[in-house]
């Protein structure tokens, strides 16, 4: 089975790229299941229920969120009504929504998805992502050996450590948050596919999706300059992982980069 994981969707251009490019990617790679990080899909900040429903309608099986999960306030009640949009599983008890789910692929195979938030250089006081992920993965394995795990965090070291920590228990582990696709895709010793960061889906002629000139001015002046989503070099980034559905072992991992030219 082939699972497609797509890096952080940024703004409307990122959403448009996803909608237009997904059908071709599914056909080209014979995709069975699609996981998308969409925490920046609403104008670069958070996710709304309307946008979430639209992404699902256009072929996304599970949406994951990260540290921008609460940026759009109307997402809170929505998260309690769905198991297809996941907030980090290691938020304190009582937070809206859930951090993991088990869904069926197009071929009827059960797939578990879980996301956690890192603690290094991050703004939230969350539970230990290592311990929380270990508990959840062991719970999911009671239903299926096919498990997709995401670590949303700033530090490369934390992502790499999570990958090795969960190696052999999850089918694949990918990082998100930094919006820069890394070139370290590999199959770890325990047959878990790994990449430090999926990258992003949106305007790459930017600073992690935002207008580069505004970001530069912020660095130069230290003033609270408002950021806007950029508009150039629209690219969809992510990975395709081939998984043995009998045991959950990853057989291959391939980085994806697809250009998108919006219609004016």
C-alpha positions as CSV (number, residue, x, y, z in Angstrom):
1,X,0.0,0.0,0.0
2,X,1.1,3.5,-0.8
3,X,0.6,6.4,1.6
4,X,1.0,10.0,0.5
5,X,2.0,12.6,3.2
6,X,1.9,16.2,2.3
7,X,3.7,19.0,4.1
8,X,2.2,22.1,5.7
9,X,-0.4,23.7,3.4
10,X,0.0,27.4,3.5
11,X,-2.8,29.7,2.5
12,X,-5.2,29.6,-0.5
13,X,-2.4,29.0,-3.0
14,X,-1.3,26.0,-1.0
15,X,-4.9,24.7,-0.9
16,X,-5.3,25.3,-4.6
17,X,-2.1,23.3,-5.3
18,X,-3.4,20.4,-3.2
19,X,-6.8,20.3,-5.0
20,X,-5.3,20.5,-8.5
21,X,-2.3,18.2,-8.0
22,X,-3.7,15.5,-5.8
23,X,-5.6,13.5,-8.5
24,X,-2.5,13.2,-10.7
25,X,-0.3,12.2,-7.7
26,X,-2.8,9.5,-6.6
27,X,-2.9,8.1,-10.1
28,X,0.9,8.3,-10.6
29,X,1.8,6.7,-7.3
30,X,-1.2,4.4,-6.9
31,X,-2.0,6.1,-3.6
32,X,-4.3,4.3,-1.0
33,X,-4.3,6.9,1.8
34,X,-3.5,10.7,2.1
35,X,-2.4,12.5,5.2
36,X,-2.0,16.3,5.1
37,X,-0.7,18.8,7.6
38,X,-3.0,21.9,7.2
39,X,-2.3,24.0,10.3
40,X,-1.5,27.1,8.1
41,X,-4.2,26.6,5.5
42,X,-6.4,29.5,6.6
43,X,-4.5,32.5,5.4
44,X,-1.3,31.2,6.9
45,X,-2.7,30.8,10.4
46,X,-4.7,27.8,11.6
47,X,-7.5,25.9,10.0
48,X,-11.3,26.6,9.7
49,X,-14.0,23.9,9.5
50,X,-15.0,25.0,6.0
51,X,-11.4,24.6,4.8
52,X,-11.1,21.3,6.6
53,X,-14.2,20.0,4.9
54,X,-13.1,21.1,1.5
55,X,-9.7,19.4,1.8
56,X,-11.4,16.2,2.9
57,X,-13.9,16.5,0.1
58,X,-11.0,16.7,-2.4
59,X,-9.3,13.6,-1.2
60,X,-7.6,14.0,2.1
61,X,-8.2,11.1,4.5
62,X,-6.7,12.7,7.6
63,X,-5.6,16.2,8.5
64,X,-3.1,17.0,11.2
65,X,-2.5,20.2,13.0
66,X,0.4,21.6,15.1
67,X,1.2,24.7,17.2
68,X,-1.2,26.9,15.2
69,X,-4.1,24.6,16.0
70,X,-6.0,27.2,18.0
71,X,-5.4,30.2,15.7
72,X,-8.9,30.0,14.3
73,X,-11.3,29.8,17.2
74,X,-14.2,28.1,15.4
75,X,-12.0,25.0,14.9
76,X,-12.4,24.1,18.6
77,X,-16.0,22.7,18.5
78,X,-15.4,21.2,15.1
79,X,-12.5,19.1,16.5
80,X,-14.9,17.5,19.0
81,X,-17.1,16.4,16.1
82,X,-14.6,14.6,13.8
83,X,-11.9,12.0,14.0
84,X,-10.4,13.1,10.6
85,X,-8.8,16.3,11.9
86,X,-6.2,15.7,14.6
87,X,-4.6,18.2,17.0
88,X,-1.4,17.2,18.8
89,X,-2.1,14.2,21.1
90,X,0.1,15.5,23.9
91,X,-1.9,18.6,24.8
92,X,-3.2,18.4,28.4
93,X,-6.4,16.6,29.2
94,X,-9.5,18.6,28.4
95,X,-8.2,20.1,25.2
96,X,-10.8,19.9,22.3
97,X,-10.5,17.1,19.8
98,X,-8.3,14.1,19.6
99,X,-4.7,13.3,18.7
100,X,-5.0,10.0,16.9
101,X,-7.4,7.9,14.9
102,X,-7.8,4.7,13.0
103,X,-9.3,5.0,9.5
104,X,-9.8,2.7,6.6
105,X,-8.0,3.1,3.3
106,X,-9.7,2.9,-0.1
107,X,-8.8,-0.8,-0.2
108,X,-10.3,-1.4,3.3
109,X,-7.1,-1.6,5.3
110,X,-7.0,0.0,8.7
111,X,-4.4,2.8,9.1
112,X,-3.6,4.5,12.4
113,X,-2.5,8.2,12.4
114,X,-1.1,10.1,15.4
115,X,0.5,13.5,15.8
116,X,2.4,15.0,18.7
117,X,4.0,18.4,19.4
118,X,7.6,18.7,20.3
119,X,8.9,20.7,23.3
120,X,12.2,22.1,22.1
121,X,11.9,25.8,21.1
122,X,8.1,25.4,21.0
123,X,5.5,27.7,22.7
124,X,3.2,25.2,24.5
125,X,3.7,23.3,27.7
126,X,2.7,19.8,26.6
127,X,3.2,16.3,27.8
128,X,6.3,14.4,26.9
129,X,5.9,13.6,23.1
130,X,8.0,10.4,23.5
131,X,6.0,8.9,26.3
132,X,2.6,10.0,24.8
133,X,3.5,8.6,21.4
134,X,4.7,5.3,22.8
135,X,1.4,4.8,24.6
136,X,-0.8,5.7,21.6
137,X,1.2,3.6,19.1
138,X,0.9,0.6,21.4
139,X,-2.9,1.2,21.5
140,X,-3.2,1.5,17.7
141,X,-1.2,-1.7,17.2
142,X,-4.1,-3.6,18.8
143,X,-6.1,-2.7,15.7
144,X,-3.5,-2.4,12.9
145,X,0.2,-2.6,12.3
146,X,0.0,0.3,9.8
147,X,0.8,3.5,11.7
148,X,1.6,7.0,10.5
149,X,3.3,9.2,13.2
150,X,4.0,12.9,13.0
151,X,6.3,15.0,15.2
152,X,5.5,18.7,14.8
153,X,8.5,20.6,16.2
154,X,11.3,23.0,15.6
155,X,14.4,21.1,16.5
156,X,15.9,18.6,14.1
157,X,17.4,16.6,17.0
158,X,14.0,16.1,18.6
159,X,12.5,14.8,15.3
160,X,15.4,12.4,14.7
161,X,15.3,11.1,18.3
162,X,11.5,10.5,18.0
163,X,12.2,8.5,14.8
164,X,14.7,6.2,16.4
165,X,12.6,6.0,19.6
166,X,9.5,4.7,17.7
167,X,11.4,2.7,15.0
168,X,9.9,-0.7,14.6
169,X,6.6,0.3,16.0
170,X,5.3,2.7,13.4
171,X,5.3,2.3,9.7
172,X,6.5,5.8,9.1
173,X,7.5,8.9,11.1
174,X,7.7,12.3,9.5
175,X,8.4,15.8,10.9
176,X,6.6,19.0,10.2
177,X,6.7,22.7,11.3
178,X,9.8,24.1,9.7
179,X,8.4,24.1,6.2
180,X,11.8,23.2,4.7
181,X,11.9,19.7,3.0
182,X,14.8,17.7,4.2
183,X,16.8,15.3,2.0
184,X,17.3,12.6,4.7
185,X,14.5,10.2,3.8
186,X,15.4,6.6,4.8
187,X,14.2,3.3,6.1
188,X,15.4,2.8,9.7
189,X,16.7,-0.4,11.1
190,X,13.2,-1.5,12.4
191,X,11.6,-1.0,8.9
192,X,10.1,2.4,9.8
193,X,10.3,5.1,7.1
194,X,11.6,8.4,8.3
195,X,12.1,12.0,7.1
196,X,12.9,15.0,9.3
197,X,10.6,17.4,7.5
198,X,8.0,17.0,4.7
199,X,8.4,20.6,3.6
200,X,5.4,22.7,2.7
201,X,2.7,23.2,0.1
202,X,2.4,26.8,-1.0
203,X,4.6,29.7,-2.1
204,X,8.3,28.6,-1.9
205,X,9.6,32.0,-3.1
206,X,9.2,33.2,0.5
207,X,10.4,32.7,4.0
208,X,8.6,29.5,5.1
209,X,5.5,30.6,3.1
210,X,5.4,34.3,4.2
211,X,6.4,37.4,2.2
212,X,10.2,37.4,2.2
213,X,10.5,41.2,2.3
214,X,8.3,41.6,5.3
215,X,10.2,38.9,7.1
216,X,13.5,40.5,6.2
217,X,12.3,43.9,7.6
218,X,11.2,42.1,10.8
219,X,14.8,40.8,11.2
220,X,16.3,44.2,10.4
221,X,14.1,46.3,12.6
222,X,12.7,44.1,15.3
223,X,9.4,45.8,14.8
224,X,6.1,43.9,14.9
225,X,5.6,43.9,11.2
226,X,2.5,42.0,10.0
227,X,3.3,39.0,7.8
228,X,1.3,38.1,4.6
229,X,1.4,34.8,2.7
230,X,3.7,35.0,-0.3
231,X,2.6,34.3,-3.9
232,X,5.5,32.9,-5.9
233,X,6.9,29.5,-6.9
234,X,3.9,27.4,-5.7
235,X,5.1,23.8,-4.9
236,X,3.6,20.8,-3.3
237,X,6.0,18.8,-1.1
238,X,5.8,15.6,0.7
239,X,6.6,11.9,0.6
240,X,5.2,8.6,-0.7
241,X,5.8,5.5,1.4
242,X,5.2,2.0,0.2
243,X,4.2,-0.2,3.2
244,X,3.7,-4.0,3.5
245,X,0.2,-4.1,4.8
246,X,0.6,-7.5,6.3
247,X,3.1,-6.3,8.9
248,X,3.3,-2.5,8.6
249,X,6.9,-2.5,7.5
250,X,8.0,0.3,5.1
251,X,9.5,-0.9,1.9
252,X,10.4,2.4,0.3
253,X,10.2,6.2,0.8
254,X,10.2,8.8,-2.0
255,X,10.3,12.6,-1.7
256,X,7.8,14.5,-3.8
257,X,8.0,18.0,-5.2
258,X,5.4,19.2,-7.7
259,X,5.1,22.7,-9.2
260,X,1.7,24.4,-9.5
261,X,0.8,27.3,-11.8
262,X,-2.4,29.0,-10.6
263,X,-4.9,30.1,-13.3
264,X,-5.2,33.9,-13.2
